[in-house]
């Protein structure tokens, strides 16, 4: 049966994560809120590395929402052809840019409601923009955060928004944005989806998943 880490152990786990991954942010390349919004829309079902390959030339050619808004989806597809779901994402970028210009004066809005009203922007994308571009406390829950939080015992839920709510309760508000990055990097470098590297993990003495796996590997006594 899954459960949560005790509060004192949560504090230790967060301190270890901060010590190991502190100072790391998103791997996406961006210079402003507009570029971050575009990059995160493109990142769905794609790697940050590939998104960065695509966005360099894209931002050089379309450096503002106004420039992007002049393009039909068909003309944007060649620019993002290396990205998964490029047809849908080209439509999202074109429509979102036009709404940024017509509704928000060419600026990326700073509220969740306004962000989630943009095509291709869900709760996770809105949280990424709020926390990274504007410094507004938020915990974006992607596949890494979802997996690592549940394995550690920082969360215990099968739904993304429940995991977000539990993490908000268990992590100090001033550390929400940073902790989201710690969990992502830990998920990429150690707590991978298949065959997590529990043996060398800095959190193995506290992680509920690691303890369950260890108990299963031990032969019964007697």
TORKOL-4160 file (C-alpha; in steps of 0.2 Angstrom, whole numbers, padded with zeros to 4 digits, m for minus):
222
<pt num="1" X="0000" Y="0000" Z="0000"/>
<pt num="2" X="0007" Y="0017" Z="m0005"/>
<pt num="3" X="0009" Y="0031" Z="0008"/>
<pt num="4" X="0018" Y="0047" Z="0011"/>
<pt num="5" X="0035" Y="0050" Z="0018"/>
<pt num="6" X="0035" Y="0057" Z="0036"/>
<pt num="7" X="0037" Y="0076" Z="0037"/>
<pt num="8" X="0055" Y="0074" Z="0045"/>
<pt num="9" X="0060" Y="0063" Z="0030"/>
<pt num="10" X="0052" Y="0075" Z="0017"/>
<pt num="11" X="0063" Y="0089" Z="0024"/>
<pt num="12" X="0079" Y="0078" Z="0022"/>
<pt num="13" X="0074" Y="0072" Z="0005"/>
<pt num="14" X="0071" Y="0090" Z="m0001"/>
<pt num="15" X="0088" Y="0096" Z="0007"/>
<pt num="16" X="0097" Y="0082" Z="m0002"/>
<pt num="17" X="0088" Y="0086" Z="m0019"/>
<pt num="18" X="0093" Y="0105" Z="m0017"/>
<pt num="19" X="0111" Y="0100" Z="m0012"/>
<pt num="20" X="0113" Y="0089" Z="m0028"/>
<pt num="21" X="0102" Y="0099" Z="m0041"/>
<pt num="22" X="0101" Y="0117" Z="m0034"/>
<pt num="23" X="0104" Y="0130" Z="m0047"/>
<pt num="24" X="0098" Y="0120" Z="m0061"/>
<pt num="25" X="0083" Y="0126" Z="m0071"/>
<pt num="26" X="0074" Y="0121" Z="m0087"/>
<pt num="27" X="0084" Y="0114" Z="m0101"/>
<pt num="28" X="0074" Y="0124" Z="m0114"/>
<pt num="29" X="0083" Y="0138" Z="m0122"/>
<pt num="30" X="0073" Y="0155" Z="m0121"/>
<pt num="31" X="0076" Y="0173" Z="m0118"/>
<pt num="32" X="0059" Y="0180" Z="m0113"/>
<pt num="33" X="0041" Y="0174" Z="m0109"/>
<pt num="34" X="0036" Y="0173" Z="m0127"/>
<pt num="35" X="0051" Y="0161" Z="m0132"/>
<pt num="36" X="0047" Y="0150" Z="m0116"/>
<pt num="37" X="0029" Y="0149" Z="m0120"/>
<pt num="38" X="0033" Y="0143" Z="m0138"/>
<pt num="39" X="0046" Y="0131" Z="m0132"/>
<pt num="40" X="0035" Y="0123" Z="m0119"/>
<pt num="41" X="0021" Y="0121" Z="m0132"/>
<pt num="42" X="0033" Y="0112" Z="m0143"/>
<pt num="43" X="0040" Y="0101" Z="m0129"/>
<pt num="44" X="0024" Y="0090" Z="m0127"/>
<pt num="45" X="0029" Y="0073" Z="m0132"/>
<pt num="46" X="0047" Y="0079" Z="m0138"/>
<pt num="47" X="0064" Y="0081" Z="m0129"/>
<pt num="48" X="0070" Y="0097" Z="m0124"/>
<pt num="49" X="0086" Y="0094" Z="m0134"/>
<pt num="50" X="0076" Y="0093" Z="m0150"/>
<pt num="51" X="0065" Y="0108" Z="m0146"/>
<pt num="52" X="0081" Y="0118" Z="m0144"/>
<pt num="53" X="0087" Y="0113" Z="m0161"/>
<pt num="54" X="0071" Y="0119" Z="m0168"/>
<pt num="55" X="0068" Y="0135" Z="m0158"/>
<pt num="56" X="0085" Y="0143" Z="m0162"/>
<pt num="57" X="0081" Y="0146" Z="m0181"/>
<pt num="58" X="0062" Y="0148" Z="m0177"/>
<pt num="59" X="0065" Y="0163" Z="m0165"/>
<pt num="60" X="0078" Y="0171" Z="m0177"/>
<pt num="61" X="0065" Y="0171" Z="m0190"/>
<pt num="62" X="0050" Y="0175" Z="m0179"/>
<pt num="63" X="0057" Y="0185" Z="m0164"/>
<pt num="64" X="0040" Y="0192" Z="m0158"/>
<pt num="65" X="0022" Y="0186" Z="m0156"/>
<pt num="66" X="0018" Y="0199" Z="m0170"/>
<pt num="67" X="0030" Y="0191" Z="m0182"/>
<pt num="68" X="0023" Y="0173" Z="m0178"/>
<pt num="69" X="0005" Y="0179" Z="m0180"/>
<pt num="70" X="0008" Y="0183" Z="m0198"/>
<pt num="71" X="0010" Y="0165" Z="m0202"/>
<pt num="72" X="m0002" Y="0151" Z="m0207"/>
<pt num="73" X="0000" Y="0134" Z="m0199"/>
<pt num="74" X="0006" Y="0127" Z="m0215"/>
<pt num="75" X="0020" Y="0139" Z="m0217"/>
<pt num="76" X="0026" Y="0135" Z="m0199"/>
<pt num="77" X="0026" Y="0117" Z="m0201"/>
<pt num="78" X="0043" Y="0116" Z="m0210"/>
<pt num="79" X="0051" Y="0126" Z="m0196"/>
<pt num="80" X="0046" Y="0113" Z="m0183"/>
<pt num="81" X="0045" Y="0097" Z="m0194"/>
<pt num="82" X="0058" Y="0088" Z="m0182"/>
<pt num="83" X="0046" Y="0089" Z="m0168"/>
<pt num="84" X="0032" Y="0077" Z="m0164"/>
<pt num="85" X="0014" Y="0082" Z="m0168"/>
<pt num="86" X="0021" Y="0096" Z="m0179"/>
<pt num="87" X="0004" Y="0099" Z="m0188"/>
<pt num="88" X="m0006" Y="0102" Z="m0172"/>
<pt num="89" X="0008" Y="0112" Z="m0164"/>
<pt num="90" X="0010" Y="0123" Z="m0180"/>
<pt num="91" X="m0009" Y="0127" Z="m0178"/>
<pt num="92" X="m0006" Y="0130" Z="m0159"/>
<pt num="93" X="0008" Y="0142" Z="m0162"/>
<pt num="94" X="m0001" Y="0152" Z="m0176"/>
<pt num="95" X="m0017" Y="0154" Z="m0166"/>
<pt num="96" X="m0008" Y="0157" Z="m0149"/>
<pt num="97" X="0002" Y="0171" Z="m0157"/>
<pt num="98" X="m0013" Y="0179" Z="m0165"/>
<pt num="99" X="m0022" Y="0179" Z="m0148"/>
<pt num="100" X="m0007" Y="0186" Z="m0139"/>
<pt num="101" X="m0007" Y="0201" Z="m0151"/>
<pt num="102" X="m0026" Y="0203" Z="m0152"/>
<pt num="103" X="m0030" Y="0200" Z="m0133"/>
<pt num="104" X="m0014" Y="0204" Z="m0124"/>
<pt num="105" X="m0005" Y="0218" Z="m0134"/>
<pt num="106" X="0008" Y="0206" Z="m0139"/>
<pt num="107" X="0013" Y="0201" Z="m0121"/>
<pt num="108" X="0012" Y="0184" Z="m0113"/>
<pt num="109" X="m0002" Y="0185" Z="m0099"/>
<pt num="110" X="0003" Y="0182" Z="m0081"/>
<pt num="111" X="m0012" Y="0173" Z="m0075"/>
<pt num="112" X="m0016" Y="0155" Z="m0076"/>
<pt num="113" X="m0034" Y="0158" Z="m0083"/>
<pt num="114" X="m0027" Y="0168" Z="m0097"/>
<pt num="115" X="m0013" Y="0156" Z="m0101"/>
<pt num="116" X="m0024" Y="0141" Z="m0102"/>
<pt num="117" X="m0036" Y="0150" Z="m0114"/>
<pt num="118" X="m0022" Y="0149" Z="m0127"/>
<pt num="119" X="m0022" Y="0135" Z="m0139"/>
<pt num="120" X="m0010" Y="0121" Z="m0134"/>
<pt num="121" X="m0008" Y="0128" Z="m0116"/>
<pt num="122" X="m0013" Y="0116" Z="m0102"/>
<pt num="123" X="m0011" Y="0117" Z="m0084"/>
<pt num="124" X="0007" Y="0111" Z="m0084"/>
<pt num="125" X="0013" Y="0123" Z="m0098"/>
<pt num="126" X="0004" Y="0138" Z="m0089"/>
<pt num="127" X="0013" Y="0133" Z="m0073"/>
<pt num="128" X="0030" Y="0132" Z="m0082"/>
<pt num="129" X="0028" Y="0150" Z="m0089"/>
<pt num="130" X="0021" Y="0157" Z="m0072"/>
<pt num="131" X="0036" Y="0150" Z="m0062"/>
<pt num="132" X="0050" Y="0152" Z="m0075"/>
<pt num="133" X="0046" Y="0168" Z="m0084"/>
<pt num="134" X="0037" Y="0177" Z="m0070"/>
<pt num="135" X="0043" Y="0170" Z="m0054"/>
<pt num="136" X="0025" Y="0166" Z="m0048"/>
<pt num="137" X="0026" Y="0150" Z="m0037"/>
<pt num="138" X="0019" Y="0135" Z="m0046"/>
<pt num="139" X="0024" Y="0117" Z="m0047"/>
<pt num="140" X="0022" Y="0110" Z="m0065"/>
<pt num="141" X="0019" Y="0092" Z="m0065"/>
<pt num="142" X="0027" Y="0083" Z="m0080"/>
<pt num="143" X="0030" Y="0064" Z="m0082"/>
<pt num="144" X="0046" Y="0065" Z="m0072"/>
<pt num="145" X="0039" Y="0075" Z="m0058"/>
<pt num="146" X="0024" Y="0063" Z="m0057"/>
<pt num="147" X="0035" Y="0048" Z="m0057"/>
<pt num="148" X="0048" Y="0054" Z="m0045"/>
<pt num="149" X="0036" Y="0062" Z="m0032"/>
<pt num="150" X="0025" Y="0046" Z="m0031"/>
<pt num="151" X="0040" Y="0034" Z="m0030"/>
<pt num="152" X="0048" Y="0045" Z="m0016"/>
<pt num="153" X="0032" Y="0047" Z="m0006"/>
<pt num="154" X="0031" Y="0066" Z="m0008"/>
<pt num="155" X="0015" Y="0062" Z="m0017"/>
<pt num="156" X="0003" Y="0047" Z="m0018"/>
<pt num="157" X="m0010" Y="0050" Z="m0032"/>
<pt num="158" X="m0014" Y="0043" Z="m0049"/>
<pt num="159" X="m0019" Y="0060" Z="m0056"/>
<pt num="160" X="m0008" Y="0074" Z="m0061"/>
<pt num="161" X="m0018" Y="0088" Z="m0052"/>
<pt num="162" X="m0019" Y="0078" Z="m0036"/>
<pt num="163" X="0000" Y="0076" Z="m0037"/>
<pt num="164" X="0002" Y="0095" Z="m0039"/>
<pt num="165" X="m0009" Y="0098" Z="m0024"/>
<pt num="166" X="0000" Y="0086" Z="m0013"/>
<pt num="167" X="0017" Y="0093" Z="m0018"/>
<pt num="168" X="0011" Y="0111" Z="m0014"/>
<pt num="169" X="0006" Y="0104" Z="0003"/>
<pt num="170" X="0022" Y="0095" Z="0006"/>
<pt num="171" X="0035" Y="0108" Z="m0001"/>
<pt num="172" X="0037" Y="0126" Z="0006"/>
<pt num="173" X="0029" Y="0138" Z="m0006"/>
<pt num="174" X="0045" Y="0148" Z="m0009"/>
<pt num="175" X="0053" Y="0132" Z="m0015"/>
<pt num="176" X="0040" Y="0126" Z="m0027"/>
<pt num="177" X="0048" Y="0132" Z="m0043"/>
<pt num="178" X="0065" Y="0126" Z="m0039"/>
<pt num="179" X="0059" Y="0109" Z="m0032"/>
<pt num="180" X="0050" Y="0106" Z="m0048"/>
<pt num="181" X="0067" Y="0107" Z="m0057"/>
<pt num="182" X="0075" Y="0096" Z="m0044"/>
<pt num="183" X="0063" Y="0082" Z="m0047"/>
<pt num="184" X="0064" Y="0083" Z="m0066"/>
<pt num="185" X="0083" Y="0082" Z="m0065"/>
<pt num="186" X="0083" Y="0067" Z="m0053"/>
<pt num="187" X="0070" Y="0059" Z="m0065"/>
<pt num="188" X="0081" Y="0061" Z="m0080"/>
<pt num="189" X="0098" Y="0056" Z="m0072"/>
<pt num="190" X="0093" Y="0043" Z="m0059"/>
<pt num="191" X="0075" Y="0039" Z="m0056"/>
<pt num="192" X="0072" Y="0034" Z="m0074"/>
<pt num="193" X="0056" Y="0026" Z="m0079"/>
<pt num="194" X="0063" Y="0009" Z="m0083"/>
<pt num="195" X="0076" Y="0001" Z="m0071"/>
<pt num="196" X="0079" Y="0016" Z="m0060"/>
<pt num="197" X="0096" Y="0017" Z="m0053"/>
<pt num="198" X="0092" Y="0015" Z="m0035"/>
<pt num="199" X="0109" Y="0008" Z="m0030"/>
<pt num="200" X="0118" Y="0024" Z="m0032"/>
<pt num="201" X="0103" Y="0036" Z="m0028"/>
<pt num="202" X="0106" Y="0049" Z="m0015"/>
<pt num="203" X="0088" Y="0046" Z="m0009"/>
<pt num="204" X="0088" Y="0027" Z="m0007"/>
<pt num="205" X="0088" Y="0028" Z="0012"/>
<pt num="206" X="0072" Y="0037" Z="0012"/>
<pt num="207" X="0063" Y="0033" Z="m0005"/>
<pt num="208" X="0048" Y="0022" Z="m0002"/>
<pt num="209" X="0050" Y="0014" Z="m0019"/>
<pt num="210" X="0068" Y="0009" Z="m0016"/>
<pt num="211" X="0063" Y="0001" Z="0001"/>
<pt num="212" X="0049" Y="m0009" Z="m0007"/>
<pt num="213" X="0061" Y="m0015" Z="m0021"/>
<pt num="214" X="0074" Y="m0019" Z="m0008"/>
<pt num="215" X="0062" Y="m0029" Z="0002"/>
<pt num="216" X="0056" Y="m0039" Z="m0013"/>
<pt num="217" X="0074" Y="m0044" Z="m0017"/>
<pt num="218" X="0077" Y="m0050" Z="0000"/>
<pt num="219" X="0074" Y="m0069" Z="0003"/>
<pt num="220" X="0062" Y="m0074" Z="0017"/>
<pt num="221" X="0070" Y="m0078" Z="0033"/>
<pt num="222" X="0067" Y="m0095" Z="0041"/>
